[in-house]
Amino acid sequence: MANQAVLDETLQVLKDNKLRVTPQRHVILAYLASHHNHPSVDTIHDALSKDLPNLGASTIYNTLNTFVERGLVIELQNGDGSTHYDYFGTPHYHAICTNCGKIVDVSYEGFGKDEKEFEKRTAELSGYMISGNHMEVYGLCPECQAKLGITRKENN
């Protein structure tokens, strides 16, 4: 279960986004905020079903769709074609393994600093009215590199 700070934060996020606060919405958002495993609907269902046995997969799916529509959560496709979800509370991007589908959050000091400039420039170049952004990079995770006997080459 999520700690009290995460519960308080996610409760406020729901209120700030003018979403009706239901126990299901709150526990699903708190799960996403406290776990960085980029879960699928099934993963969330398995994790929460012990405490909420009446929480169905369709409720989780519908709740996640609502969160995605409001920009609270993003959908990620991994290597196996399944959909995974990520709470985007702090700026980060994703590295996705093209072999096993593992997804990891990546951030570093200063990441997101030029986000507004990036969006402004994209709007100028495309004519789009930008509402947000998301970046993914693809490659082989360290575990797959080891399994495949591949040595990572440093870019110079």
Buried (B, 14 or more C-beta within 10 A) or exposed (E): EBEEEBBEBBBEBBEEEEBEEEEBBBBBBBBBBBBEBBBBBEBBBEBBBEEBEEBEEEBBBEBBEBBBEEEBBBEBEBBEEEBBBBBBBEEBBBBBBEBBBBBBEEEEEEBBEEEEEBBEEEEEEEEEEBEEEEEBEEEBBEEBBEEEEEEEEEEE
